[in-house]
């Protein structure tokens, strides 16, 4: 636990001094140099409460499945009489048993029971944290006849699979000698309480299930490459929670420009000089491509839960090339100077001016008839998002030489 040691220590020392004075006064030993007043006593009481709160252990936040179990969603009684089995609170039933099952969305089968066995209903889903401890106790009354009544605790592991984690068999009245228990793992998808009758026993068995919240391990992330985005685009959505295959139920997400930098809710990507990436608590990123950039851009993400921070994962975002086009306006006649003829590029960059090239590289036709006028000032405009028209001029072909006499 991290404390603000300066202010906390000062408050603690002052509280001790005031209470020492109170004890001295009560025991008729006024030796403390601090004078008592109602205001000082009230301040000491408030400080004591603050100290107690600061030193109190922080309880683990329960998963929704743990909360549901503690609310009694798996508790029920089953009564057997002759050939009849009844239960007013069990959701699922079979020929020889009754059951209640709390599930996550990953559990689709219920061990042979009808869908009505889901507790409290087939539309409610829960989550379980790694380390949640599920405990079940049972009590049998009115036992008579031949056979047994048993309490059984099952773990659903996804799909329709169930594994029995513990049981207690009763051949008479009483409670189970030891608690039936198991700890939830990353594969826990359901918890089922089941009461089973064997033979021709009459009696009532009552099941009570509780859950102690576990502390999940820190999230684990994988680096990934997102889908490509358009050049200069904004508002791109990237799901980091899905892309990193995050484990252990992250409750918060942060991003950074570098792996060792400061992580926050907003940041710059590697190739941006302004803030262009943000992330919410669910791990959904909003990304804008850096200005005048194409290629692979990166940023870094980190997740957290009640137990701490995850590893840092790299998110790579491919930024597509710009889309360019050009329009030729005007016309001319060979051998005549051109006037009012221009190529106007549209899109992000002038494809001719975007890359440096030798000013004397021309096509065969250009060398014989026309030349592109490219001044130093025009080359300096190469990286502008909207390029000026490329003006064309012409020169007459050279006159033929007269033969020597």
N, C-alpha and C positions, 0 to 999 in steps of 0.2 A: 504494500500500500504506500503510495507517495503522498507526503504531506508538505504543506507550506511551512517549513520548520521555523522560520523567524516569528511570524505572527502566532502560530500555534503554540510555540514554547512560551512566548510572552504571556499569552492568555492563560496557559496552564499554571505558570508561576504565580500570577496574580490571584488565580482561583485558590491555589494552595495557601497563599498568605491570608486571604480573607477567611477561609475555613479554619485556619489555625487560630485566628483572632476569635472566631465564634466559639471554638472549643475552649480556649482560654477563659472566655467570659463565662461560659456555662460552668466550668470547673473552678470559678473564682480565682483564676490565675491570669489576671490581665497583664501578660508579659509581652504581647505582640505590639509592635510599634504602629499597627494600622488601626485607625479609629473606625468603629463600626457605625453604620447608618443603614437605614432601610434600603437606600439606593444601592449601597455596596453589596448588601445581602442579595438583593434581586439580581444584580449583575453576576454575582458568584453562582447563583442557581442557573441562570441562563448559560453561563460559560460551562458549567458542569454538564448540562444537557448537550451542548455542542461537542464537548470532549467525548461524551458517551457515543454520540452519533458517529463521530469520526473514527472511533476505535471499534465500532460494532462491525462484525463480519457481514459482507454483502452476500445475500442469498442468491443462489442461481435462479435465473429466470426460467420458469417451467415451460416445456413445450406444450402445444395445444392438446396433444394426446395425453400428457401427464395431467394437465388440468382437468380434462374430461374424465379420466379414471378417478381422480380425487373427488369429482362431483358425484360419483356413484354410477357412472354409465355401465359398468360391468357387473355391478352387484345384483344378485337375485336369489330367490329361494325356490327350491323344487320339492314338491310333495308327491309321494307315491302311496297309492292305496289300491291293493289288488292289482288289477291290470291297467289302472289309470295313473298317468303322470300329468301333473298340472303345475303351472308356474304363471303367475300374473305379471311378472316383470322380465322374463327371458324373451328375447326377440326370436331366437332360432330354436327349432325343435327337430328331433328325430325319434325313432321308435324307443330308444332307451336313454336318451339324454336331452338336456336343454343347454343353451349357450347364449352368450352375448359376445359380440365382436366389435372392437373399435379399430378402424382401418385408415391407412393412407390411400392415396389414389393409385398406388402401385399394386395394391391387393385387390384382385378381381374375383377370386374364388373364395368360398367360405367353408371349406372342409366338408362339403356334401350337404350343407344346409341351404335352405331357400334364401334368396336375397334379403328377405325380411329380417334375417339374423343380424344385419348390420345395426350397430347401436350408435345413436338412437334411431337412425333411419338410413336408407340406402344412399341418400344424397349428401351426407355429412362426411367430410374427410378431415383427418388430423395429421399432425407431424410428431415424430418422436426424435429426441436428441440422443446421440451416442452417450451411454452412461446412465440413462434413465433406469432406475431400479423398480421393477414391478414386483409387488408382494401380494400374495393371496392367502387368506386364512379361511377356514371353514368350520362349521359347527353342525352337528347332527343331533336331532331330538326325535323322540317317539319311535325309536328303532325297534322293529320286530320282524320276525320271519327269517328266511334263509337267503344268504347272499351278502351283498355289500352296497354301500353308497360311496362314491369317490368324487373328490375335487381335483380338477385338472386344469393346468395353465398352459396355453399354447402360444407360440410366436408365429405370426404370418411372415413369410420371407419373400413375398411378391408373387403375382399371378394367383394360382390357386393352392400354392404350397403352404403347409403348416408343419411345425415341429413342436412336439410336446417338450416343455421345459421343466415340468415338475408335476407331481401328483401326490395325493394322500388317499388311502383306502380306509374306509370306516366299516367295522363289523359290529358296531354298537354305538351308543350315544357318546358324545364328547367332541372335543376340538382337536385340530391337528397338532401333533407334538412339535413340529418345526414348520416355519413359514415356507411356503412354496414361492420361489423367487427366481428371477433372471434379470440380467442387465441388457438393455437395448443396445444393439449394434447398428452399424451403418446400413445393414440389410433389413432391419426391422420394419415391416410394412403393416403389421396388425398385431393386436393382443386379443386373445380369446379366453374367456372364463367358461368352464364347462362342468356341469354336474352330471354324473353317470350312475345309472342303476344297473346292478347285476343280480340276477336271481329274482326272488319273489319278496323283496324287502318292502316293508311299509315304513314310512318315516319322512322327516323333512330335513333337507340339507341346505344350509344358507352359506353363500359365498360372499366374501368382502374383499375387494381388490383396491390397493393403494399404489401410489407412484411417488418416488422420491426423485426430484429433478437431478439430472446429471449435468456436468459441465462439459459441453462438446469440445473436442480439440479444435485448434485454430484451423481456419480454412486452408485448403491447398489449391493452387492455381497452376494452369499450364499456359505457356505463351501460345499465341495464335495469330493467323493472318486474316483480317477482315475482308469482306467483299470490296472490290474496287469501287472507287467513287469518281465522279466526273471532275474534270479540271475546273477549279474555281468554285466548286459547289459548296453549299452551306446546309446546315440542318440534317446532316447524315446521321442516322441512328445505328449504333453498334451495341449489341448486347454482350457486355463483357462477362456477365455471369454465365451465359451459355457458352460463349467462345472459349473461356478459360476452363470450362468443365469444373466450376468451383464446387468444393465439397464442404461438408460440416456447417451448413446453414449460415452463410455470411449475413450479418445484419448491417454492415456499412461498407462503403467503397470510396476510395480516393485515387487520384491520378497525379502524375508528375512528368515533367519533361525528361528527366534523367532517372536512372534506376536508384541513384543515391541521393536524389534531390529531395526537396520538401514536397510532401504529398498533401493535396487539398482537393476541394470539390471542383476547381477549375485550374487549367494549366495551359501552357503552350506545348505544341508538339515539337519534335526535334527540328523541323524545318520551318518553323513559324517564329516570327518576332513579336507576335501579339497573341493574346489569349484566344484560343480557337477550339479548345476541348473542355467539356464539362461532363460530370457523372452524377447520377442520383444514388440514393441509398440502396436501390435494387440492382445496381450495376449496369444501368443503361447509359451509354455514352452518346452525347451529341457532338458531332465532329464537323468542322469546316476545313476544307482544303486550304493550305497556305497560299497566299497570293503569289501568282506567277511561278508556281511550283508544279512539277510533274515527276513522277517516280515513286519510290517507297518512302513513306513517312512513318514515324514511330512515336509512341508514348508508352508510359508504364502505369500499371494498375496494381492496387493492393487492397485486399479485403480484410474484414475483421469480424469477430464475434465476441461473446462474453469472455472468452478465454485468451484473446490477444489477436495479433496481426498475422496475416498470411505471408508467404513468400511474395516477392515482386515478380510480376509477369509482364512480358513485352507484347504490346499490340502493334502489329504492322498493318498499315493502311496503304494499299496501292492507289496512287492518283493517276488517272488516265491522261493521255496526251490531249492537248486542245484540238478542237475541230476547226479547221481553217477552210476558207473558200476565197475566190477572187472573181472580180468582175472587170471585163475589158470594155472601156467606153471609147468611142471614136473610131476613125478609119483613116487610111492614108494611101498614097500611091508611091510605088517604088521609084526612087530617084527624086522624090519631092519631099521637102522638109515637113515633118509631122507637126501638127498643131492640135492641141486639145485632146490628145490621146493619153489615157491613164489606166493603170491596173489598180483597182481598189480592193485590198484584201479585207475579208470579214472574219470575225472569230477572235481568238485570243492573241495571236502573234502573226506578224508578217513573216511568212515562211522563207522569204529571200533574205530578210534582214536579221532573222533570229540567230543564225549561226555565222561566225566570221568566215570569210572566204576572200581569196585573192581578188582585188579589183579588176584584174585583167583577164579573169576566166570568163570567156564568152563562147557562145555557140558559133558554129561555122557561119551561119547566116548573120549572126550579130556582127562577127568580124567583117563581113563583107558589106553589110548594109546599115545596121542599127547598133546602138550601144545604150545600155541602161545607165542613166545618169544617177550616180550614187556619190553624193558629197560626204565629207566626214561628219557633218551635222546629222545627216540621215542615218549613218551607221550608228551614231550615239543614241538614236531612238529605237534601237533594235529590240529592247526589252519592254517597250511600252505595250500596254494591252491592246490599244487600237492604233494601227500603223497608218501613216499618210499614204496617199496614192503614189504609185511608182510612175513617174512621168517618163515618157519615151521621146527621144529625139532621133533624128536621122542625119546621116551624112551622105553626100553624093559619092558614088564609086569613083575611084581614081581614073583620070583620063588616060587613054592608051598612049604609049610612047611612040614618038615618030621614029621611023627607021633612020639609022645613021646614013649619012651620005658618003 
